[in-house]
Amino acid sequence: MGIEKLKGSLLSEAHENVGVIESSAQAEAKAIIADEHARCMTMSEEAGTELVKLLEEQRSERLAWARLESKRIMAESKEDAIKNVLELFFDELVAARKGAEYKKFLARSAAAAVEEFGKEMTVHVLKGEKALLPNMKDVKVVEDLEGLGGLRADGPNGKIRLDFTLETLFETRRDGIRKQIYEKIFGAK
């Protein structure tokens, strides 16, 4: 019976050790699970913070793009409005050729050309506008000009030219005219 007792004692001691080892393993498993849970929570919070940061950056980027796009659209719209006004302006220039002011303009331009070149010059005007010029003896007048109107005077040898065409006068004042149109339509900058 000594063996039976010894066997019982060893089994009893083994059961106690199993219980202690089992308790220890369960405690260690709970600690590992708690650590992993805490680590997962931290990672989840970091991921959430990173996600919020990325979403905010994306939102800011989209807002900046939208602002830039709206400025581009506004600039295009303003440019279209200015072009429309300039088209009306050119239509008015054509209509103005029928008025007394246009005849005075041609007379002033011709006088400036005579002052510069004397009588030895050639004046180019639109077809049918020779009659609008003042009487200029010894000046050759040719009705071969194309465009909106005005006149062009060539010096005696044809090397020097004075250009009083409406297109040229407009081009020399283009920036100022565009600025005036802008201010009238949209107010001063």
KAWO-V316439 format. One record per residue. RES is the residue in one small letter. SS is DSSP state (a for helix, b for strand, c for the rest). OMEGA is omega in radians with two decimals (999 if undefined). NEAR is the number of other C-alpha atoms within 8 Angstrom. Layout:
BEGIN
res={RES,RES}
ss={SS,SS}
omega={OMEGA,OMEGA}
near={NEAR,NEAR}
END
This chain:
BEGIN
res={m,g,i,e,k,l,k,g,s,l,l,s,e,a,h,e,n,v,g,v,i,e,s,s,a,q,a,e,a,k,a,i,i,a,d,e,h,a,r,c,m,t,m,s,e,e,a,g,t,e,l,v,k,l,l,e,e,q,r,s,e,r,l,a,w,a,r,l,e,s,k,r,i,m,a,e,s,k,e,d,a,i,k,n,v,l,e,l,f,f,d,e,l,v,a,a,r,k,g,a,e,y,k,k,f,l,a,r,s,a,a,a,a,v,e,e,f,g,k,e,m,t,v,h,v,l,k,g,e,k,a,l,l,p,n,m,k,d,v,k,v,v,e,d,l,e,g,l,g,g,l,r,a,d,g,p,n,g,k,i,r,l,d,f,t,l,e,t,l,f,e,t,r,r,d,g,i,r,k,q,i,y,e,k,i,f,g,a,k}
ss={c,a,a,a,a,a,a,a,a,a,a,a,a,a,a,a,a,a,a,a,a,a,a,a,a,a,a,a,a,a,a,a,a,a,a,a,a,a,a,a,a,a,a,a,a,a,a,a,a,a,a,a,a,a,a,a,a,a,a,a,a,a,a,a,a,a,a,a,a,a,a,a,a,a,a,a,a,a,a,a,a,a,a,a,a,a,a,a,a,a,a,a,a,a,a,a,c,c,c,a,a,a,a,a,a,a,a,a,a,a,a,a,a,a,a,a,a,c,c,c,c,b,b,b,b,b,c,c,c,a,a,a,c,c,c,c,c,c,c,b,b,b,b,b,b,c,c,c,c,b,b,b,b,b,c,c,c,c,c,c,b,b,b,b,b,a,a,a,a,a,a,a,c,a,a,a,a,a,a,a,a,a,a,a,a,a,c,c,c}
omega={3.12,-3.14,-3.13,-3.12,-3.14,3.12,3.13,-3.13,3.12,3.11,3.13,-3.14,3.13,3.10,3.12,3.14,3.10,3.14,3.14,-3.13,3.13,3.11,-3.13,3.14,3.11,3.12,3.14,3.10,3.11,3.14,3.12,3.13,3.13,3.11,3.13,3.10,3.12,3.13,3.10,3.12,3.12,3.12,3.13,3.11,3.12,3.11,3.11,3.11,3.12,3.12,3.11,3.13,3.13,3.12,3.13,3.09,3.13,3.11,3.14,3.13,3.14,3.09,3.12,3.11,-3.13,3.11,3.12,3.12,3.13,3.08,3.12,3.14,3.12,3.13,3.10,3.13,3.11,3.12,3.09,3.12,3.13,3.11,3.13,3.12,3.12,3.07,3.08,3.13,3.13,3.06,3.12,3.09,3.12,3.13,-3.10,3.13,-3.14,-3.07,-3.13,-3.14,3.14,3.12,3.10,3.10,3.12,3.14,3.12,3.14,3.12,3.13,3.11,3.12,3.12,3.13,-3.12,-3.00,-2.99,-3.07,-3.09,-3.14,3.07,3.12,3.13,3.12,3.07,3.11,3.11,-3.11,3.12,-3.11,-3.14,-3.12,3.04,-3.14,-3.12,3.14,3.11,3.09,3.13,3.12,-3.12,3.14,-3.11,-3.10,3.07,3.11,-3.07,-3.14,-3.08,3.10,3.05,-3.13,3.08,3.14,-3.05,-3.12,3.09,-3.11,-3.14,-3.06,2.98,-3.06,3.09,3.10,-3.13,3.12,-3.12,3.12,3.08,-3.11,3.14,-3.11,-3.03,-3.08,3.13,3.13,3.12,3.13,3.11,3.11,-3.14,-3.12,3.13,-3.09,-2.96,-3.08,-3.11,3.14,999}
near={4,5,6,7,8,8,8,8,8,8,8,8,8,8,8,8,8,8,8,8,8,8,8,8,8,8,8,8,8,8,8,8,8,8,8,8,8,8,8,8,8,8,8,8,8,8,8,8,8,8,8,8,8,8,8,8,8,8,8,8,8,8,8,8,8,8,8,8,8,8,8,8,8,8,8,8,8,8,8,8,8,11,8,8,9,8,8,8,8,9,8,8,10,10,8,9,9,7,8,6,7,10,11,8,9,12,10,8,10,12,8,8,11,10,7,6,10,8,9,10,13,12,13,12,16,14,8,6,9,11,6,7,11,6,4,7,5,6,10,8,9,10,11,8,12,7,7,10,13,11,15,13,14,13,12,9,6,7,7,7,9,8,8,11,12,10,9,9,9,8,7,7,8,8,7,7,8,9,8,8,10,11,10,8,6,6,7,6,3}
END
